[in-house]
Amino acid sequence: QVQLVESGGGSGHVGESLNLTCRCPGMSELVSTQQRVGWYRRAPGRERELVATNVIGSNTLYAPFVKGRFTLSRDNVKNTLYLQMTNLRPEDTAAYYCSLGTSWGQGTQVNVSA
């Protein structure tokens, strides 16, 4: 397993945008193995839930509550995963985690206020 590192979290207001970044060491070497990458989140008092997930060469799967607002992208050369979040809502407040296969980051906090 590798240690993933998220960044870009912070505070925003309803309707604003935030961009998250996840450094994924070794992701470029894993492209041929069809490893799944993804973003998840955990809100206070709730279970961790899927936000978006992707296997290279396949369509990205989005949770219904972010579809059309969030975009997952990846740069396999830079070993980086991104999550562009637009039209933020208060219910998007959570700790966001990236994943690569079975490896996870430690999370970055996103707070959205009215």
KOLRO-545729 format. One line per field, with one value per residue: residue number from 1; residue in three letters; x, y, z of N, C-alpha, C in turn. Coordinates in nm, 3 decimals, padded with zeros to 5 digits. Example, Ala and Ser with C-alpha at 12.3 -4.5 7.8 and 13.67 -1.06 7.14 Angstrom:
REM KOLRO-545729
seq: 1	2
type: ALA	SER
npx: 01.319	01.285
npy: -00.569	-00.225
npz: 00.780	00.708
capx: 01.230	01.367
capy: -00.450	-00.106
capz: 00.780	00.714
cpx: 01.320	01.290
cpy: -00.330	00.003
cpz: 00.780	00.787
***
This chain:
REM KOLRO-545729
seq: 1	2	3	4	5	6	7	8	9	10	11	12	13	14	15	16	17	18	19	20	21	22	23	24	25	26	27	28	29	30	31	32	33	34	35	36	37	38	39	40	41	42	43	44	45	46	47	48	49	50	51	52	53	54	55	56	57	58	59	60	61	62	63	64	65	66	67	68	69	70	71	72	73	74	75	76	77	78	79	80	81	82	83	84	85	86	87	88	89	90	91	92	93	94	95	96	97	98	99	100	101	102	103	104	105	106	107	108	109	110	111	112	113	114
type: GLN	VAL	GLN	LEU	VAL	GLU	SER	GLY	GLY	GLY	SER	GLY	HIS	VAL	GLY	GLU	SER	LEU	ASN	LEU	THR	CYS	ARG	CYS	PRO	GLY	MET	SER	GLU	LEU	VAL	SER	THR	GLN	GLN	ARG	VAL	GLY	TRP	TYR	ARG	ARG	ALA	PRO	GLY	ARG	GLU	ARG	GLU	LEU	VAL	ALA	THR	ASN	VAL	ILE	GLY	SER	ASN	THR	LEU	TYR	ALA	PRO	PHE	VAL	LYS	GLY	ARG	PHE	THR	LEU	SER	ARG	ASP	ASN	VAL	LYS	ASN	THR	LEU	TYR	LEU	GLN	MET	THR	ASN	LEU	ARG	PRO	GLU	ASP	THR	ALA	ALA	TYR	TYR	CYS	SER	LEU	GLY	THR	SER	TRP	GLY	GLN	GLY	THR	GLN	VAL	ASN	VAL	SER	ALA
npx: 00.084	00.031	00.088	-00.151	-00.205	-00.418	-00.526	-00.641	-00.882	-01.117	-01.299	-01.615	-01.886	-02.237	-02.301	-02.052	-01.719	-01.479	-01.161	-01.019	-00.718	-00.524	-00.236	-00.095	00.125	00.290	00.071	00.080	00.223	00.041	-00.158	-00.194	-00.292	-00.551	-00.641	-00.868	-00.964	-01.074	-01.299	-01.418	-01.640	-01.697	-01.936	-02.005	-02.114	-02.206	-02.182	-01.898	-01.914	-01.945	-01.823	-01.722	-01.594	-01.349	-01.221	-00.948	-01.015	-01.278	-01.610	-01.666	-01.811	-02.058	-02.190	-02.539	-02.599	-02.399	-02.372	-02.328	-02.239	-01.990	-01.664	-01.453	-01.115	-00.806	-00.450	-00.232	00.036	00.136	00.072	-00.163	-00.480	-00.791	-01.062	-01.311	-01.527	-01.833	-02.098	-02.154	-02.308	-02.458	-02.478	-02.263	-02.058	-01.796	-01.540	-01.313	-01.189	-00.935	-00.879	-00.680	-00.684	-00.639	-00.536	-00.539	-00.595	-00.546	-00.742	-00.920	-01.069	-01.383	-01.586	-01.902	-02.094	-02.394
npy: -00.118	00.233	00.565	00.798	01.146	01.398	01.727	02.071	02.108	02.302	02.597	02.700	02.875	02.827	02.735	02.798	02.694	02.432	02.276	01.963	01.782	01.491	01.331	01.052	00.830	00.621	00.569	00.588	00.362	00.169	00.181	-00.007	-00.219	-00.179	-00.055	00.075	00.409	00.662	00.894	00.954	01.033	01.141	01.245	01.420	01.196	01.014	00.733	00.646	00.740	00.678	00.907	00.947	00.730	00.559	00.355	00.325	00.373	00.320	00.447	00.715	00.670	00.833	00.942	00.988	01.228	01.406	01.413	01.586	01.807	01.760	01.664	01.404	01.365	01.255	01.252	01.064	01.083	01.270	01.141	01.204	01.268	01.428	01.624	01.815	02.039	02.187	02.430	02.406	02.261	02.283	02.024	01.898	01.921	01.760	01.516	01.447	01.178	01.023	00.737	00.464	00.170	-00.035	00.153	00.447	00.798	01.040	01.221	01.527	01.820	01.957	02.233	02.369	02.653	02.843
npz: 00.000	-00.054	00.067	00.036	-00.032	00.040	-00.056	-00.058	00.061	00.257	00.345	00.221	00.061	00.001	-00.329	-00.420	-00.536	-00.492	-00.520	-00.498	-00.444	-00.490	-00.415	-00.557	-00.519	-00.746	-00.906	-01.184	-01.256	-01.208	-01.389	-01.597	-01.458	-01.407	-01.174	-00.937	-00.878	-00.650	-00.489	-00.167	00.105	00.442	00.650	00.958	01.204	01.022	00.793	00.588	00.248	-00.102	-00.340	-00.604	-00.856	-01.052	-01.310	-01.518	-01.859	-01.837	-01.774	-01.543	-01.227	-01.049	-00.736	-00.683	-00.553	-00.615	-00.884	-01.183	-01.051	-00.933	-01.047	-01.127	-01.203	-01.350	-01.357	-01.496	-01.544	-01.369	-01.141	-00.997	-00.858	-00.899	-00.769	-00.873	-00.738	-00.764	-00.726	-00.447	-00.158	00.172	00.273	00.161	00.334	00.485	00.560	00.311	00.125	-00.068	-00.277	-00.392	-00.534	-00.266	-00.101	00.100	00.161	00.426	00.447	00.379	00.498	00.419	00.442	00.417	00.413	00.458
capx: 00.000	00.103	00.021	-00.203	-00.212	-00.516	-00.512	-00.737	-01.003	-01.130	-01.435	-01.679	-02.026	-02.329	-02.287	-01.912	-01.645	-01.352	-01.092	-00.937	-00.608	-00.472	-00.110	-00.104	00.252	00.283	-00.051	00.113	00.266	-00.073	-00.258	-00.219	-00.357	-00.692	-00.673	-00.976	-00.939	-01.201	-01.317	-01.523	-01.653	-01.764	-01.991	-02.016	-02.223	-02.251	-02.086	-01.828	-01.993	-01.878	-01.852	-01.697	-01.493	-01.310	-01.116	-00.904	-01.078	-01.420	-01.677	-01.664	-01.939	-02.081	-02.306	-02.648	-02.605	-02.296	-02.370	-02.352	-02.174	-01.852	-01.596	-01.328	-01.021	-00.679	-00.333	-00.150	00.177	00.168	00.026	-00.251	-00.624	-00.857	-01.207	-01.361	-01.658	-01.901	-02.233	-02.148	-02.424	-02.418	-02.467	-02.132	-01.964	-01.749	-01.399	-01.303	-01.077	-00.910	-00.836	-00.617	-00.685	-00.669	-00.466	-00.624	-00.536	-00.592	-00.860	-00.915	-01.200	-01.456	-01.698	-01.983	-02.191	-02.493
capy: 00.000	00.359	00.671	00.904	01.274	01.492	01.869	02.156	02.128	02.432	02.644	02.770	02.906	02.764	02.778	02.818	02.577	02.393	02.171	01.875	01.714	01.375	01.275	00.906	00.772	00.492	00.549	00.569	00.224	00.081	00.203	-00.130	-00.318	-00.142	-00.020	00.172	00.528	00.717	00.991	00.920	01.136	01.103	01.359	01.392	01.109	00.930	00.639	00.690	00.713	00.699	01.029	00.917	00.628	00.543	00.264	00.382	00.310	00.305	00.570	00.746	00.654	00.937	00.930	01.073	01.359	01.496	01.406	01.715	01.913	01.721	01.596	01.334	01.354	01.199	01.276	00.947	01.120	01.339	01.059	01.291	01.255	01.555	01.631	01.951	02.048	02.311	02.445	02.340	02.266	02.256	01.879	01.851	01.929	01.626	01.486	01.381	01.085	00.961	00.598	00.400	00.030	-00.050	00.258	00.562	00.915	01.071	01.304	01.673	01.865	02.057	02.291	02.457	02.727	02.921
capz: 00.000	-00.055	00.141	-00.049	00.039	-00.013	-00.024	-00.125	00.139	00.320	00.368	00.110	00.080	-00.092	-00.466	-00.458	-00.585	-00.432	-00.594	-00.416	-00.511	-00.418	-00.468	-00.554	-00.563	-00.813	-00.983	-01.325	-01.274	-01.186	-01.493	-01.673	-01.372	-01.393	-01.036	-00.922	-00.797	-00.610	-00.381	-00.071	00.208	00.566	00.723	01.102	01.243	00.911	00.738	00.469	00.127	-00.230	-00.415	-00.744	-00.872	-01.192	-01.355	-01.645	-01.973	-01.809	-01.733	-01.401	-01.158	-00.950	-00.649	-00.733	-00.488	-00.669	-01.028	-01.245	-00.974	-00.906	-01.156	-01.095	-01.314	-01.307	-01.441	-01.468	-01.553	-01.244	-01.028	-00.921	-00.873	-00.870	-00.757	-00.888	-00.674	-00.794	-00.671	-00.317	-00.070	00.311	00.295	00.112	00.444	00.520	00.532	00.181	00.118	-00.197	-00.270	-00.508	-00.495	-00.123	-00.029	00.133	00.221	00.561	00.437	00.384	00.543	00.341	00.516	00.332	00.492	00.381
cpx: 00.088	00.022	-00.022	-00.218	-00.310	-00.481	-00.623	-00.867	-01.005	-01.275	-01.487	-01.823	-02.110	-02.312	-02.145	-01.847	-01.519	-01.292	-01.002	-00.832	-00.561	-00.346	-00.113	00.026	00.232	00.160	-00.019	00.156	00.151	-00.180	-00.294	-00.291	-00.503	-00.730	-00.780	-00.928	-01.073	-01.190	-01.435	-01.534	-01.724	-01.806	-02.002	-02.137	-02.275	-02.141	-02.015	-01.909	-01.912	-01.921	-01.836	-01.587	-01.469	-01.206	-01.077	-00.964	-01.227	-01.480	-01.664	-01.804	-01.949	-02.200	-02.414	-02.644	-02.494	-02.295	-02.410	-02.287	-02.026	-01.794	-01.466	-01.241	-00.889	-00.570	-00.237	-00.001	00.222	00.129	-00.068	-00.396	-00.688	-01.006	-01.246	-01.504	-01.719	-02.039	-02.245	-02.275	-02.379	-02.400	-02.341	-02.025	-01.926	-01.597	-01.396	-01.175	-01.060	-00.861	-00.775	-00.603	-00.728	-00.599	-00.557	-00.539	-00.594	-00.709	-00.831	-01.056	-01.256	-01.575	-01.773	-02.089	-02.282	-02.447
cpy: 00.124	00.461	00.779	01.031	01.367	01.635	01.945	02.176	02.268	02.468	02.717	02.798	02.835	02.824	02.797	02.686	02.555	02.281	02.093	01.806	01.599	01.327	01.124	00.845	00.636	00.471	00.521	00.425	00.125	00.093	00.073	-00.235	-00.286	-00.116	00.089	00.288	00.586	00.825	00.946	01.034	01.078	01.230	01.323	01.305	01.017	00.836	00.700	00.650	00.747	00.833	01.002	00.814	00.602	00.433	00.312	00.303	00.290	00.440	00.590	00.732	00.760	00.903	01.025	01.214	01.454	01.499	01.540	01.831	01.885	01.648	01.534	01.334	01.302	01.235	01.163	00.976	01.185	01.259	01.137	01.268	01.386	01.534	01.778	01.953	02.184	02.312	02.375	02.363	02.239	02.107	01.818	01.861	01.790	01.624	01.405	01.300	01.037	00.818	00.555	00.254	00.019	00.056	00.379	00.679	00.938	01.168	01.453	01.722	01.972	02.103	02.389	02.523	02.810	03.063
cpz: 00.000	00.022	00.043	00.033	-00.030	00.026	-00.095	-00.051	00.200	00.336	00.245	00.145	-00.025	-00.231	-00.513	-00.502	-00.502	-00.516	-00.500	-00.503	-00.425	-00.488	-00.448	-00.604	-00.629	-00.897	-01.129	-01.353	-01.263	-01.293	-01.564	-01.590	-01.346	-01.248	-01.034	-00.836	-00.757	-00.505	-00.297	00.028	00.329	00.637	00.870	01.131	01.135	00.866	00.617	00.345	00.003	-00.289	-00.565	-00.753	-01.019	-01.206	-01.494	-01.761	-01.956	-01.771	-01.582	-01.344	-01.050	-00.862	-00.697	-00.676	-00.535	-00.820	-01.088	-01.173	-00.952	-01.027	-01.107	-01.220	-01.259	-01.407	-01.408	-01.477	-01.423	-01.121	-00.937	-00.960	-00.830	-00.847	-00.763	-00.835	-00.702	-00.730	-00.536	-00.236	00.073	00.339	00.234	00.220	00.491	00.509	00.405	00.174	-00.026	-00.175	-00.402	-00.472	-00.349	-00.038	-00.012	00.180	00.359	00.561	00.440	00.409	00.452	00.425	00.427	00.419	00.403	00.361
***
